[in-house]
Amino acid sequence: MDFFDDIIIDIKQLTFSRGERYICKNIDIRIPRGKVTAIMGPSGTGKTTLLKLIGGQLKPDSGSIFLDGDDIPRLGRSDLFDVREKMGMLFQSGALFTDMTVFENVAFPLRVHTKLPQDMVRDIVLMKLHAVGLRGAAELMPSELSGGMGRRVALARAIVLDPALVMYDEPFTGQDPIAMGVLVNLIKKLNQALGHSSIIVSHDIKETLSIADYIYILADASVIAHGTPEQLKRNDSEQVRQFMQGLPDGPVPFHFPAADYETELMEGC
Amino acid sequence: MQAVADNLILLGRFVLERIAAIGRSGMILMHAVIARPDPATSFPLLVRQLYSVGVLSMIIIVVSGLFIGMVLALQGYTILVDYGTEQAVGQMVALSLVRELAPVVTALLFAGRAGSALTAEIGLMKTTEQLSSMEMIGVDPLRRIIAPRFWAGLISLPILTMIFSAVGIWGGLLVGVEWLGIYEGSFWSNMQNSVDFFDDIGNGLIKSLVFGLVVTWVAVFQGYDSVPTSEGISQATTKTVVYSSLAILGLDFILTALMFGDL
């Protein structure tokens, strides 16, 4: 079966720069519907920026990002806020509202976007919290949660409106092995159970390979490789191999560009 | 030659950045002012902000007002008693408070107490991605976070100013009448005869309204526009206090000249 019979996001010729530096240059990415797609690459290659571009929080220099026919960079402010109801995003830090309880955090999207009666809001929130295993933590404040729990609450909040697309920004960073395993399972299970499409931005290779259906690898402002996990494991490009096997030096240099080592040391003499 | 060109470039960049910042702050003000309020959600948010911005500033305002009124009466008495006109202490305390000291000192205290708190709160929300996540949930943080804080500041400051004046006059009464023995009847009647509702109290309130606008505008803008790092927030908080204090003092002179300059 071809992944790309049905796509939810179609990014065409996208270019975005900060000052003189290109974050992405003429990239094309297609995200299949109902699958888990990973966007991987070394730190600082603009993976998070790409999510912000899809979410419309940043405007690209050129190119288009179609979500079900809407070209996100060209939407007006209020249309953009409407389109965002179709998206859920899990931020790296969790980004829970610190002045609300766990329950209120998860209920927030429902309260602002729907006119559901109070008891139905309660049921939906408890169901989503149950799905991430934190129904018992409903009355806690975000400051009372551990990092992994916070991220699970944020995940419950991201899926509470049953969005068509869920974006995960570095979901595994800074998690202990147990929390990491829990998150990996949750992302996979939720994707299957709720039938949404997921985009995971990550540089945790093992975890991401275990759940992704399709992977894009970004480096030097462009897509250097893409394919299923098996295809990428067999990829013999040196740059891809360096990244997939976690080699410290290779086409992506270990050293930040600098003057000649010996010359610089001798300068002080 | 190169040095001159470099400096010109730096100057140009500095000016352009300032202009861009003014533009951004104007956009924020516009969104806060024209945001269509939805009474069911906006009102509780506003009440909560009125509490944290206004009610929680009461203690510092009441204590400062009391002491400033007491000092004014004491200072006024020592000068006026030489001319045998110590009965005018009430008038002096009331006029200096409602026209000048209450709006200015309240606004300065408000900038330090509430303005800096607003900046730090919004800045931290930005650092912890709460503003971004709100945007991604499909809620405009300018309407949900900025607008209620802005209106709360604008509403609170004139009320705090009136409280400051009232408590200050009471402090003047304590010192002038209770301690130094000025006749209470002339303390109040002199005040009543000389303080005009529109010219003095009204103008004082206009001042505090303008200061309220400036302080909250600066505070919410600095928070919203802060660099999302711990250093960025500390700078933004400092800027809020410095910019709004300078703006208060500068605007006070301009407003005083416009209101009372033709006397």
Interface residues (C-beta under 8 A of the other chain):
Chain A: K52 G55 Q57 R77 F81 D82 R84 E85 M87 G88 M89 F91 Q92 S93 A95 L96 F97 T98 F108 P109 V112 H113 A154 R157
Chain B: T41 T128 E129 Q130 S132 S133 M134 E135 M136 I137 G138 V139 D140
